[in-house]
């Protein structure tokens, strides 16, 4: 596949773009003209958790800048190889919440389906970077088993499609899944957790919109965007398509050291999200996953940033600062007082 200049050709569809994503540090270093002295360590960390970066996402980064806030989210760093005390392979104890392969049940009214292990971009702080996807792979028989199990629990009224990234499934597979969920009268809300539209905006194509239209459930998209530089005109157009089809758009970010750990950055992010029709929803304290300790912030620093952010924004644009606490059936809101 041939790329021209710094941008991917508009004629490529989302599947071609995903297939052509950079999957080695050498590719990313060459594309962004990064200092070669960081390459050996990046290759080492890549062996532990593979790099994956679409050209569309990389095109938003500043060439030659190893400190670019988007680059730092996806570039393997030497710090990932250090074992850190109080950081674990399963920081929110999801493995124990797997009630059947591919189904995570931590909350009373909601259930999460691990639809795939595939993501458009591998974020280095991912709390599922060590998740045993090989034990939770889905096929049609397994999906039917999962949905049948959900139907037996009348408390569940919302399904969360996660992964990986559910939008890495093609429209045909999503259509089969949505049609099966349409038959479940107890399910009122179908929620997608996705980063794919910000990595490859052309994923929100007419075929995908037609797939969503087959659903009889209330649709919610929770985007994952950490920095204002991730949003651009193409992404905004994709969000407009979703909004025009009655999809509720929310965003959750992770508070990350040297990436978005300032009130100025978070304020700009909230304004740009709102311009794209997205409401800021959660700002997560980073889950303490092994390999990502260098992204973490002290609690007091996070609270200080939130106080400054609250002062700069109207209430409806202030995300809720939360933490995932193992064993609790809800997110823990952080007391800012």
Secondary structure, DSSP 8 states (H G I E B T S, - for coil): ---BTTB--TTS-HHHHHHTSB-SHHHHHHHHT--GGGHHHHHHHHHHS---B-HHHHTTS-TT-TT-TTHHHHS--GGGGS--TT-BSSTT--GGGEEETTEE--SSSEEEEE--S--SS--TT-TTTT--GGGS---HHHHHHHHHHHHT-TT--EEEEESS-GGGS-HHHHHHHHHHHHT-TT--EEEEEE-HHHH-GGGS-HHHHHHHHT--SEEEEEEE--SGGG--HHHHHHHHHHHTTT-EEEEEEEE-TTTT-SHHHHHHHHHHHHHTT-EEEEEEE---BTT-GGG---HHHHHHHHHHHHHHS-GGG--EEEE--TT-SS-EE----
